[in-house]
């Protein structure tokens, strides 16, 4: 056992030297070797946890910090674990970790702030606000505190107080990205003031996120509630797409190219490109002056869309046929969404899956996607006129114009 302990520490020390020399991959391998020899070598777990965190591997970072806590739960380990759990939106676990930390350091300001954030994220806005007000003497010069206070006040309908909190945060923020985020929060208040009360998903999407909500067959495009996961038909898809096309024709949004983000979205993108008379493009074919319509069939978490912006070299309007999760604070949401529902089952996916399983050629797979595109186009042409079409357009051109969409 002594030999294994010594070997483990030797691997760890080599890892430290390699990391200092910038040979990160080799260092990580040494840390892992150290843990194979001695799974309770705390320093190696910490080194890996920090490596995972730097590389945005949050689940692995949380796992590593949990191992550190299991060996010895000090402040660094517990606070780092809680931060990772919060970023992963594992709020119940984060609350338990923070309560453990609070037993070590009662009344710790960091812990109270993070618990207040969890209360906010879980919808307990009054409780969160009460805790944040208590922290104001300590964190009064931190823009994040005033931003979170403002967000709580917005959810409680205290718009004047929220506007003052966002203004205070803006005076303290120095980063352009943070100032832009705060300006969006002020604009959100302006959108909320346009309503006596919010009624349904369409109002919520616009007021809180500046997002277009289209709905589908089964609603009138003005009032739409979340639905369960279901198999979509071509007429239902066409209904949603036609509403989107009509808004583009009315100047509510625009694009110069259409970008399918994944294969399942390809027929949606092709049909939209055909209807809008715009080309289908890949990222390498876009220039900085373009506005790309990025099309996905479903968004199921807050991490999907930011990656699109990373590899597209121009302004992007994002469209998802389905928003299939309940957004959490900090999530990036589509600019345009069809409906909020469970993960969609699209009419071409079964044929694609069977063809792939049978070893279909790229040309055969493309033929399936092209047939689906043609089916959507035929369904668009066959749709009857919607009595509410003018009201749907006026919703965004007359009554609610503060959209967060590149134009």
HELIX and SHEET records of a PDB file:
HELIX    1   1 UNK A    2  UNK A   20  1                                  19    
HELIX    2   2 UNK A   24  UNK A   37  1                                  14    
HELIX    3   3 UNK A   42  UNK A   54  1                                  13    
HELIX    4   4 UNK A   58  UNK A   71  1                                  14    
HELIX    5   5 UNK A   75  UNK A   87  1                                  13    
HELIX    6   6 UNK A   91  UNK A  104  1                                  14    
HELIX    7   7 UNK A  109  UNK A  121  1                                  13    
HELIX    8   8 UNK A  125  UNK A  139  1                                  15    
HELIX    9   9 UNK A  143  UNK A  155  1                                  13    
HELIX   10  10 UNK A  159  UNK A  172  1                                  14    
HELIX   11  11 UNK A  176  UNK A  192  1                                  17    
HELIX   12  12 UNK A  200  UNK A  209  1                                  10    
HELIX   13  13 UNK A  234  UNK A  249  1                                  16    
HELIX   14  14 UNK A  263  UNK A  265  5                                   3    
HELIX   15  15 UNK A  266  UNK A  276  1                                  11    
HELIX   16  16 UNK A  283  UNK A  285  5                                   3    
HELIX   17  17 UNK A  304  UNK A  311  1                                   8    
HELIX   18  18 UNK A  349  UNK A  357  1                                   9    
HELIX   19  19 UNK A  362  UNK A  382  1                                  21    
HELIX   20  20 UNK A  389  UNK A  394  1                                   6    
HELIX   21  21 UNK A  395  UNK A  399  3                                   5    
SHEET    1   A 6 UNK A 212  UNK A 213  0                                        
SHEET    2   A 6 UNK A 336  UNK A 340  1                                        
SHEET    3   A 6 UNK A 315  UNK A 323  1                                        
SHEET    4   A 6 UNK A 291  UNK A 299  1                                        
SHEET    5   A 6 UNK A 257  UNK A 260  1                                        
SHEET    6   A 6 UNK A 279  UNK A 280  1                                        
END                                                                             
